[in-house]
Amino acid sequence: MRYPKCVVLGGGGFLGSHVCRSLFRIGSTVRSFGRGLPLHKIEGVEYILGDFTDESSVANAIAGFDVVYHLIHATTPATANVEMVGDVQRSVMSTIKLLDACVSLGIKRVIFVSSGGTVYGTNVNIPLKEDQPTSPISAYGANKVTIENYLRVFYQIHGLQYYIARVSNPFGPLQTGSKNQGLIPTVAKSIINGDPINIFGDGSNVRDYIFVDDLIQFFEKLIGYESNERVFNVGGGQGKSILEIVHAVERRLGKPADLKFLPARPFDVPSNVLCIERAKQEVGWSPETDFDHALDLTVDWIKENH
């Protein structure tokens, strides 16, 4: 079997590093594109530094490849609301230019990492299914939905193949908690360093967590997937509250957290758990790693590398 040549936009970050490693391991030619040096450089993967807003740099990076993994977003869920115009320009507009380049250069498919945690908004129908309305209450979620819609437009007009992974909250080794993104590494580092941890609201907000190795297996299976379904929830399929996560990390570190409770934020939904039946039925994927074991591996890595 000839594996497609893949470009990973945002390949130097936490998730991108794992994607690059898995694609290279199964036999793909892999190129990573991003602004900074990779967190974890992988022998055999080509690294190109460039800015996603520079359309010529992006076009040069994807030329001659088959599949584009689009992992880049200019902001985080917490910062997008204060950078709304900039986020549209850097994330949405730059993605439209990317899709134009994909059409011109004959890219075979785009795999877009969307946000299962923000695109559905405040929805009482838990677990959340892919065919439920997208009603984001944050700028980050709104821009992810907009990009999803442009992927559909480019498919209808140009036939550009695409798949959307609405990912919940990934965690695992290599996640550093930079920009306060990723609850588990943020909590672990704060406990180790004796820093206070900000809890917005009462800590009862529920989120869906997926271990990075399980997420990567989904991406591997998606390479050969051919069917009409385009959107997939990819999560652990079960919810845990913020305080549950904090206490679980406390137990593993043997040290209490210094919690600082702050007013709830208007863009945080109370509960978000993804239904993953479509991924199970269509792609033949389901998460395999026990959450407690995955958390052990993650906290051990943070202790060794923080």
Secondary structure, 3 states (H helix, E strand, C coil): CCCCCEEEECCCCHHHHHHHHHHHHCCCCEEEEECCCCCCCCCCCEEEECCCCCHHHHHHHHCCCCEEEECCCCCCCCCHHHCHHHHHHHHHHHHHHHHHHHHHHCCCEEEEEEECCCCCCCCCCCCECCCCCCCCCCHHHHHHHHHHHHHHHHHHHHCCEEEEEEECEEECCCCCCHHHCCHHHHHHHHHHHCCEEEEECCCCCEEEEEEHHHHHHHHHHHCCCCCCCCEEEECCCCEEEHHHHHHHHHHHHCCCCEEEEECCCCCCCCECCECCHHHHHHHCCCCCCCHHHHHHHHHHHHHHHC
